[in-house]
Amino acid sequence: MKAIRSHNRKAILDPDTPEPAPAPGEALVTPTRLAIDADDDAAATNTDRDFSGILGHEFVGVVEQVNLPTDDPLATRLTGVRVVGSSHAPCGTCERCRAGLSLHCPNATTLGLDQRDGCFAQRFTIPATSLVPIPDTLDDERAVFASSLGRVLHAAQMLRLEGKTYVSVLGDGPIALLAAQVMVKRNASVRLLGTHEANLELCTKWGVKHRQQHEVGRRQDQDIVFDCTGSDESVALAAALVRPRGSVVLMRARQHTATISAAAVIRDELHILGSRGCAIAEAVAELTADRVDVLSLIARRLRFEDAPQAMAAAREPGTLKILFDAA
Ligand SMILES: [Zn+2]
């Protein structure tokens, strides 16, 4: 079968990839729509992680089979059904998984990013428990955003909004643009601070204010700051914007040197929240109800065969999601 894999630090189309076989508890999925973002390019080029294998972590697909007893309720619920899925693949058997902390499973792998083949293939495998069925009324183009939106909804669930909450979102990629939309729907006063003017302009139709990052005063007056960039500069900016007893939500660790000083955390009694989970079922509900605009986040649509070039396009600063059809 055809697949897009990482080879010699770049993405290539491999027409002779062996067919995958689902292990016990896994599903075999045929993807129908796929999305690329900068994380896929980083995995392909090994810029910030050591990965080799089939790329891809965002998909919509149809479950061909589930390697569970046929009378297992999960197998019945998923077989032949359109699904989306979280890229996080926990082992399901360790102490943390059994304690309900599968997000923090020490044996977990990640689809197309960490120790597990991804979804940029004619068929791929994934733990059945990572899949969520989607209704017929939710089309593939919207559904493929479920894992990105799920990341934002998981982070938002950690926060309590009281009265008029002032929120700054740092970054203007897909996660930042989704975070701004989700927070403004919760009645917060939201501003997005980015660097790419075309992406900032999208905010206008969602009722989100926007500014260039370098224009903003560092007044320590924001109740909540989402950092969706993970660079040294943006983490430092988050610490300079948040008010005493406010919350900083860290969504990404692009530069592992990015720090917030412990002295500042103590002095200002800050809440520093890391977020990496994915509330994917909630995301499917939001997308089905059309409560979040994801179609504006599509930069380009390409064919499966063009995926290696799409990786290069995803690397261009300011590029939003690139979608492509399945092989
Ligand atoms: Zn586990």
Boltz pocket constraint, residues with backbone or C-beta under 6 A from the ligand:
constraints:
  - pocket:
      binder: B
      contacts: [[A, 90], [A, 91], [A, 92], [A, 93], [A, 94], [A, 95], [A, 96], [A, 97], [A, 102], [A, 105], [A, 106], [A, 107], [A, 108]]
      max_distance: 6.0
